């Protein structure tokens, strides 16, 4: 574990205790304020417990490896594990971001390259409970889950398996920061890697000629770094508009069977697009492995 991960909970334990003492002092005079302070104190302590659980899982895995007489899994020569062995490839879909804000995503796709993982391959995670019709009609494994829990679970999975969470561009990290949980941000940063940075370096160093007529930078890099991989095709209804429409469809009709064919196509195409993004990320990551930074200690 990094020093930051260990330091952050201690720092916020003091903050949580301060909130609790402050609540105690104003409890009789202002019960509403006291309740608010108590709530924030509990929230901070809950986050600290999550970080500690991740640390303990890492120690358990290391102890288990020692008992089996083998070394705990770790990258060789300071490099991250091979993406083809223990990669977790993440991509969010939502209504898009602007200069002023970063709206939280409606869903995430995860491709796991570990063949021994029970959820190996592609899986979609839906962050809106109203999207139950999509879950019921999806042609892939899906789960409805709260965004923050999804992220903590993914971080715990990466640490316990000696894996790295790969993502494309800064958007994924901005989403995590938008939640306003410093511990979660630190844990995510220490367990993940922005592949776009490494891809840019590789393209520039090898002086590869990108097709700038392609709007999607991911496709520009995919074409020159992994030319055998299929390009990502943007659906007729773009991903941001698809999320907006699915919100409306799900609000009006909670049964997938009652959705019109065009409505079903919007949801199915969105999941297919997200899967293609994850697979393109996987293909590029394999090609730029030596340019990636090792960000986690296992």
C-alpha positions, 0 to 999 in steps of 0.5 A: 500500500502507498503511504498516502492510503495509510495516511489519509484514514488517520487524518480523517479519523481525527476529522470524524472525531472532531465532528462527533465532539462538535455535535455533542456540544450543540446537541441540546441547543441545535439538534438539527445541526447535531444530526447533520454533524453526526451524519458526516462523522459516520460517513467519514468513518465508513469511508475509512473502514472501506480503505482499511478493508482493502488494505487487510485484503491485500495482507490476507492475499500476501499471507496466503501466498506465503503459506502456499510457498509462493511469492505474492503476485507482483509485476516484474521489473517494475512493470504492471502485470500483463494486460492479457492476464489481470487487466480490468478495463473500465469505460463510463457512459453518461450524458457527457461533460462540459467545461463547468461540470462532470455529470455522474455516469449512467452506466459503466462497462468492464472487460476482465481479461483474467480467464479465471475470474467468475465475471470474465469478459464484458459486464455492464453495471447500471447506476440507475435503479430505473434501468431494470428493463435494460438489465432484463433485456440486455444481451450481456451480464449486467448488474444494477449497483450504486456508483460509489459501491461499484468503484470501491468493489472494483478497487478491492478486486484490483488489489486482491487480484494484483490487477490494474484498472485501465481507462481511457482519458481523464474522464473516468478520474474526473467522475471519481473526483466528482463524488467528493470522497478523497479516500476513494479518489486516492484509492482509485488513482493508486489502483488505476492507469490512464492508457491515453497518456501512454498511447500518445507517447507511443504514437509520437515516439514512433511517429505514427500517422493518425487519421485525424478525419476520425473524430474519435481519438481512441479510433485514431490510436487503435488504427495505428497501434492495433490495426487488426482490431475493429474500430469502434462504431458510434451508434446512430443515437449517440451515447449521451442522447441514448442515456437521456432517452433510456431514462425517459423510456424507463420512467414511462414503462418499467417492463422491457417487453413493453418497449418498442423495437426502436427503444430496445435498439437504443439500449442494446446499441449503447451496451454494444458501443460500450463493450466495443470501447472496452475491447478497443482499450484492451487492444491498445493497452496490450500494445503500449504496456511498456509505456505504462506507469506502475501505480500500485504496490502489491 
